């Protein structure tokens, strides 16, 4: 991102094989369980009209993958709170404050690797400022955060421009507002194998994360531009928060 931007990507935790070898940015092997490809993962629209076109673009871009479709459907969450819904991703915007991030992606995992629900938040505290209120910044952020809920990590965090929304170009341009072939190749790798059950749509209630659960252990790892906070829960799930700090 640019100008002191930090993006926060959080994963709450409750398989991969051959395509082009260059694709290598799976996020911890996390993926949605499903019994067939392509699968459909709904994106709940809880955003205001200022964000509708950007969510629609992200949906269209990620649906170009050969293994998944991400249609936009009516949201099921209060916009600011952005509560998760089992089996899908809720997308929200709000004035979340001067906290250093433009976007937050959260996924809940069961069985160590299977995503059961996800949320994306974009922070209008920054997007209401002239420095960030541009089509490129908005499209770059929402595309990247949706990408995280699919199981993708960043392609780069050093400011390199890799012509994808999954990089950290210092000044996002039009070529940073969509996935590139590297992202689509990685999705093919992540979702090559099939599961014997699904976490998409109306999942089993046993897969739902308890929003009131408290972690019994927390670990934190810091580096120059990132911090990773892992919270462990009694039911075997984890919440892993990845924070990208401003340079």
Secondary structure as a PSIPRED ss2 file (coil, helix, strand):
# PSIPRED VFORMAT (PSIPRED V4.0)

   1 X C   1.000  0.000  0.000
   2 X C   1.000  0.000  0.000
   3 X C   1.000  0.000  0.000
   4 X C   1.000  0.000  0.000
   5 X C   1.000  0.000  0.000
   6 X E   0.000  0.000  1.000
   7 X E   0.000  0.000  1.000
   8 X E   0.000  0.000  1.000
   9 X E   0.000  0.000  1.000
  10 X E   0.000  0.000  1.000
  11 X E   0.000  0.000  1.000
  12 X E   0.000  0.000  1.000
  13 X E   0.000  0.000  1.000
  14 X C   1.000  0.000  0.000
  15 X C   1.000  0.000  0.000
  16 X C   1.000  0.000  0.000
  17 X C   1.000  0.000  0.000
  18 X C   1.000  0.000  0.000
  19 X C   1.000  0.000  0.000
  20 X C   1.000  0.000  0.000
  21 X C   1.000  0.000  0.000
  22 X C   1.000  0.000  0.000
  23 X C   1.000  0.000  0.000
  24 X C   1.000  0.000  0.000
  25 X C   1.000  0.000  0.000
  26 X E   0.000  0.000  1.000
  27 X C   1.000  0.000  0.000
  28 X C   1.000  0.000  0.000
  29 X C   1.000  0.000  0.000
  30 X C   1.000  0.000  0.000
  31 X E   0.000  0.000  1.000
  32 X E   0.000  0.000  1.000
  33 X C   1.000  0.000  0.000
  34 X C   1.000  0.000  0.000
  35 X C   1.000  0.000  0.000
  36 X C   1.000  0.000  0.000
  37 X C   1.000  0.000  0.000
  38 X C   1.000  0.000  0.000
  39 X E   0.000  0.000  1.000
  40 X E   0.000  0.000  1.000
  41 X C   1.000  0.000  0.000
  42 X C   1.000  0.000  0.000
  43 X E   0.000  0.000  1.000
  44 X E   0.000  0.000  1.000
  45 X E   0.000  0.000  1.000
  46 X E   0.000  0.000  1.000
  47 X C   1.000  0.000  0.000
  48 X C   1.000  0.000  0.000
  49 X H   0.000  1.000  0.000
  50 X H   0.000  1.000  0.000
  51 X H   0.000  1.000  0.000
  52 X H   0.000  1.000  0.000
  53 X H   0.000  1.000  0.000
  54 X H   0.000  1.000  0.000
  55 X H   0.000  1.000  0.000
  56 X H   0.000  1.000  0.000
  57 X H   0.000  1.000  0.000
  58 X H   0.000  1.000  0.000
  59 X H   0.000  1.000  0.000
  60 X H   0.000  1.000  0.000
  61 X H   0.000  1.000  0.000
  62 X H   0.000  1.000  0.000
  63 X C   1.000  0.000  0.000
  64 X C   1.000  0.000  0.000
  65 X C   1.000  0.000  0.000
  66 X C   1.000  0.000  0.000
  67 X C   1.000  0.000  0.000
  68 X E   0.000  0.000  1.000
  69 X E   0.000  0.000  1.000
  70 X C   1.000  0.000  0.000
  71 X C   1.000  0.000  0.000
  72 X E   0.000  0.000  1.000
  73 X E   0.000  0.000  1.000
  74 X E   0.000  0.000  1.000
  75 X C   1.000  0.000  0.000
  76 X C   1.000  0.000  0.000
  77 X C   1.000  0.000  0.000
  78 X C   1.000  0.000  0.000
  79 X C   1.000  0.000  0.000
  80 X C   1.000  0.000  0.000
  81 X C   1.000  0.000  0.000
  82 X C   1.000  0.000  0.000
  83 X C   1.000  0.000  0.000
  84 X C   1.000  0.000  0.000
  85 X C   1.000  0.000  0.000
  86 X C   1.000  0.000  0.000
  87 X C   1.000  0.000  0.000
  88 X C   1.000  0.000  0.000
  89 X E   0.000  0.000  1.000
  90 X E   0.000  0.000  1.000
  91 X E   0.000  0.000  1.000
  92 X E   0.000  0.000  1.000
  93 X E   0.000  0.000  1.000
  94 X E   0.000  0.000  1.000
  95 X C   1.000  0.000  0.000
  96 X C   1.000  0.000  0.000
  97 X C   1.000  0.000  0.000
  98 X C   1.000  0.000  0.000
  99 X C   1.000  0.000  0.000
 100 X C   1.000  0.000  0.000
 101 X E   0.000  0.000  1.000
 102 X E   0.000  0.000  1.000
 103 X E   0.000  0.000  1.000
 104 X E   0.000  0.000  1.000
 105 X E   0.000  0.000  1.000
 106 X E   0.000  0.000  1.000
 107 X E   0.000  0.000  1.000
 108 X E   0.000  0.000  1.000
 109 X E   0.000  0.000  1.000
 110 X E   0.000  0.000  1.000
 111 X C   1.000  0.000  0.000
 112 X C   1.000  0.000  0.000
 113 X C   1.000  0.000  0.000
 114 X E   0.000  0.000  1.000
 115 X E   0.000  0.000  1.000
 116 X E   0.000  0.000  1.000
 117 X E   0.000  0.000  1.000
 118 X E   0.000  0.000  1.000
 119 X E   0.000  0.000  1.000
 120 X E   0.000  0.000  1.000
 121 X E   0.000  0.000  1.000
 122 X E   0.000  0.000  1.000
 123 X E   0.000  0.000  1.000
 124 X H   0.000  1.000  0.000
 125 X H   0.000  1.000  0.000
 126 X H   0.000  1.000  0.000
 127 X H   0.000  1.000  0.000
 128 X C   1.000  0.000  0.000
 129 X C   1.000  0.000  0.000
 130 X C   1.000  0.000  0.000
 131 X C   1.000  0.000  0.000
 132 X C   1.000  0.000  0.000
 133 X C   1.000  0.000  0.000
 134 X C   1.000  0.000  0.000
 135 X H   0.000  1.000  0.000
 136 X H   0.000  1.000  0.000
 137 X H   0.000  1.000  0.000
 138 X H   0.000  1.000  0.000
 139 X H   0.000  1.000  0.000
 140 X H   0.000  1.000  0.000
 141 X H   0.000  1.000  0.000
 142 X H   0.000  1.000  0.000
 143 X H   0.000  1.000  0.000
 144 X H   0.000  1.000  0.000
 145 X H   0.000  1.000  0.000
 146 X H   0.000  1.000  0.000
 147 X H   0.000  1.000  0.000
 148 X H   0.000  1.000  0.000
 149 X H   0.000  1.000  0.000
 150 X C   1.000  0.000  0.000
 151 X C   1.000  0.000  0.000
 152 X E   0.000  0.000  1.000
 153 X C   1.000  0.000  0.000
 154 X C   1.000  0.000  0.000
 155 X C   1.000  0.000  0.000
 156 X C   1.000  0.000  0.000
 157 X C   1.000  0.000  0.000
 158 X C   1.000  0.000  0.000
 159 X C   1.000  0.000  0.000
 160 X C   1.000  0.000  0.000
 161 X C   1.000  0.000  0.000
 162 X C   1.000  0.000  0.000
 163 X C   1.000  0.000  0.000
 164 X C   1.000  0.000  0.000
 165 X C   1.000  0.000  0.000
 166 X C   1.000  0.000  0.000
 167 X C   1.000  0.000  0.000
 168 X C   1.000  0.000  0.000
 169 X C   1.000  0.000  0.000
 170 X C   1.000  0.000  0.000
 171 X C   1.000  0.000  0.000
 172 X C   1.000  0.000  0.000
 173 X C   1.000  0.000  0.000
 174 X H   0.000  1.000  0.000
 175 X H   0.000  1.000  0.000
 176 X H   0.000  1.000  0.000
 177 X C   1.000  0.000  0.000
 178 X C   1.000  0.000  0.000
 179 X C   1.000  0.000  0.000
 180 X C   1.000  0.000  0.000
 181 X H   0.000  1.000  0.000
 182 X H   0.000  1.000  0.000
 183 X H   0.000  1.000  0.000
 184 X H   0.000  1.000  0.000
 185 X H   0.000  1.000  0.000
 186 X H   0.000  1.000  0.000
 187 X H   0.000  1.000  0.000
 188 X H   0.000  1.000  0.000
 189 X H   0.000  1.000  0.000
 190 X H   0.000  1.000  0.000
 191 X C   1.000  0.000  0.000
 192 X C   1.000  0.000  0.000
 193 X C   1.000  0.000  0.000
 194 X C   1.000  0.000  0.000
 195 X C   1.000  0.000  0.000
 196 X C   1.000  0.000  0.000
 197 X C   1.000  0.000  0.000
 198 X C   1.000  0.000  0.000
 199 X C   1.000  0.000  0.000
 200 X C   1.000  0.000  0.000
 201 X C   1.000  0.000  0.000
 202 X C   1.000  0.000  0.000
 203 X C   1.000  0.000  0.000
 204 X C   1.000  0.000  0.000
 205 X H   0.000  1.000  0.000
 206 X H   0.000  1.000  0.000
 207 X H   0.000  1.000  0.000
 208 X C   1.000  0.000  0.000
 209 X C   1.000  0.000  0.000
 210 X C   1.000  0.000  0.000
 211 X C   1.000  0.000  0.000
 212 X C   1.000  0.000  0.000
 213 X C   1.000  0.000  0.000
 214 X C   1.000  0.000  0.000
 215 X C   1.000  0.000  0.000
 216 X C   1.000  0.000  0.000
 217 X E   0.000  0.000  1.000
 218 X E   0.000  0.000  1.000
 219 X E   0.000  0.000  1.000
 220 X E   0.000  0.000  1.000
 221 X E   0.000  0.000  1.000
 222 X E   0.000  0.000  1.000
 223 X C   1.000  0.000  0.000
 224 X C   1.000  0.000  0.000
 225 X C   1.000  0.000  0.000
 226 X E   0.000  0.000  1.000
 227 X E   0.000  0.000  1.000
 228 X E   0.000  0.000  1.000
 229 X E   0.000  0.000  1.000
 230 X E   0.000  0.000  1.000
 231 X E   0.000  0.000  1.000
 232 X E   0.000  0.000  1.000
 233 X C   1.000  0.000  0.000
 234 X C   1.000  0.000  0.000
 235 X C   1.000  0.000  0.000
 236 X C   1.000  0.000  0.000
 237 X C   1.000  0.000  0.000
 238 X E   0.000  0.000  1.000
 239 X E   0.000  0.000  1.000
 240 X E   0.000  0.000  1.000
 241 X E   0.000  0.000  1.000
 242 X E   0.000  0.000  1.000
 243 X E   0.000  0.000  1.000
 244 X E   0.000  0.000  1.000
 245 X C   1.000  0.000  0.000
 246 X C   1.000  0.000  0.000
 247 X C   1.000  0.000  0.000
